[in-house]
Amino acid sequence: MSEAKVVERHEIPVRYKSQIALSDHSIIRDEDGTYRYKRNRLVVYLFMKSGLDVNHLVDLAENEMVSAEELMQFYRDKGYTLCGFEEIFAGKTYDI
């Protein structure tokens, strides 16, 4: 998959204001028009090779084996969509 072009903050719809305020991580608009955090290819590769289920990672955070901030950073680096990120972390205020 080719990496889409990074978009400027002012180009991102207002409905994603809370997500873009969380970090200065690059945001892209993919070929389907979806806004997402730019992937860290190493994080994606290691995750795919590990065979881990993301639900297991959420369980780790809920059991405080990893911090919520670490989980958010993982989702961000995995290239999660801004919409999906909002659904998972709505109302949380962490500095990632």
ABEGO torsion letter per residue (X at the ends): XBBBBBBBAAABBAAAAAAAAABABBBBBBAAGBBBBBBBAAAAAAAAAAGBBAAAAAAAAAAGABBAAAAAAAAAAAGBBAAAAAAAABGBBBBX
